[in-house]
Every structure is written in C-alpha cells, then in structure tokens.
C-alpha cells in the first residue's frame, strides 16, 4: 500500500515537474479584453469541486524551435530562435460539448503591439509585421497580446507544444488516421504521401503538419487545412482509446505532452490540465468546427496576407 502511494506520488511529481509555464496575466495586467462572464456551476456538496462548464478561449501555439537534439532532427534546417509555426484560437462553447478552432496564418501582416519583456522594458510596436514575429520578439506574452489585439477576444489560457512534443503525443496515442485529398510530395518536410486514408506515426504526422510546398500554391494557407485535419484526428483517436478511463495510456500520453508543454500559470499543474481535459470529455470531432481567419493577399506583398474585413472582425465577434 505504502509503495503504491509512493509510486503514485512520484508519477504526479514527475508529470507536474515536466510542465513549464509563463505568468501571462501578471505580465499583461488589466489592459486586455474583458473576461467572459460565466454562471457558477451548482455542486451537490460544499466540498465538491465541480468541473468548469463555461465558455473558454485557448491560444494554442506550435513552436518551430530547434532547441534540443530531437527538435533539430525533426525540424531540419538551421533556423535559430523560435517562431509560432502554428497558431490556433480554440473557442469552447458554454457546456463544453462544441468548439470552434480558428487558425491564424503565420504569414498574416498585423500591427504588433508593444509587449513587456521578462528582462524588463518592452518591445516596440510594429506595423505591417508578420504575425509569427510576435513570438520571436516577445515569447508567449507577446503572442497572446498580439492575438488579443487583432481579435478583441480574451485568451483565458495558453498552450504551446514543440516539434518533439507533438510527435511524442501522436505516438503515445497510437498514431492518427488522416485522409488526404491529393498526393503530397514535399522534400522540405520529407513527406511523400499518396492521396487517400493513412494511419500516421508521430514523425509522419508532424511532417504533415509542416507540409506547405507539396500542396496547393505552396503557401501557409494550404498547410492550415492539413493541420485542422490533424486536430480532428487527434480528438477521434483520444475518444477511440477512452483516454480518460485508461490510466496506463493516460500516463503515457501525459508524460509525452508535459515534457514538451508550456502553459499559462492557470494550467501549470497536472491537476488543472486534468480538470480541463475532463471538462472537455463530451467534445467530439463532429462538434468541432475548424475555420481559418478570413484573409486576402496583402497589397504590399503577394507572399503575405492581411485580414479580410469585415469578415474577420465578424468572426471574432461571434466568439466573444
């Protein structure tokens, strides 16, 4: 009995210790969009802690950091620093059984606000800046502030995962099944895939998420469609293995994810991540809507895009 308790304690400590966090709320203060007003959930007893049921907005970033041997091998190239290779605003509706995922193209030109730096001081505001430059110059804090600036939507939480973390997550889940609408031949991402349905391991799924040159016009917009397919595939795979009722599999997945995860301080413990996961157990891919922020070619650069108004603003208003 004592050994079992000690083992469980070590597992919790190990997973909890894996998680890295950024105190975004303290860094940004009150100069932010208002929080959504939610109605408290009734509870059967004073000691019970009900799962949250209100709407929630989460900024999910995929970092293209090459730090560490695994990320260098998976990322390829010699890029230094890190950028937000993938950016998705996940809006979960009240009741948490339906959600909308909005992808923001990394090549979008935006007004990047001045952002506080952890070392003191702040970055300069920039006009017509690449969206993913916010993460490069000011990390998670600047990424959140920039998203809130262009959307008017408060980000309640922040989740960031890197190359190796995504690949490990897919492998821990036993792979994902994705159907592609065309042949993919992309030497840059090392992905060569025939049109059709495929069960992908972590390395191949990551290559699919990074593919852009082998599809469409080779821009970031084609890649977003593949990334959204992967989001739904991940959700389907989690449901198929009953993740929340399979302790051994849950530990394997949790260890894979937490070792490469950065969160805001509201999600920086295993218990908070578990509460979030449990609150979403009724969400299925059938009730997950994936869209891209409406964009048009930038007048200043045919290789960049800008928000298509008023459609983009209307989309963000619908999520407030």
PyMOL commands that set and color helices and strands:
alter all, ss='L'
color gray80, all
select helices_A, chain A and resi 2-18+24-28+69-75+133-151+163-172+202-210+220-240+243-245+247-258+265-267+270-279+285-287+311-318
alter helices_A, ss='H'
color red, helices_A
select strands_A, chain A and resi 20-22+56-63+84-92+99-103+109-112+126-130+157-162+176-180+184-186+191-193+196-200+261-264+288-292+295-298+301-307
alter strands_A, ss='S'
color yellow, strands_A
deselect
rebuild
show_as cartoon
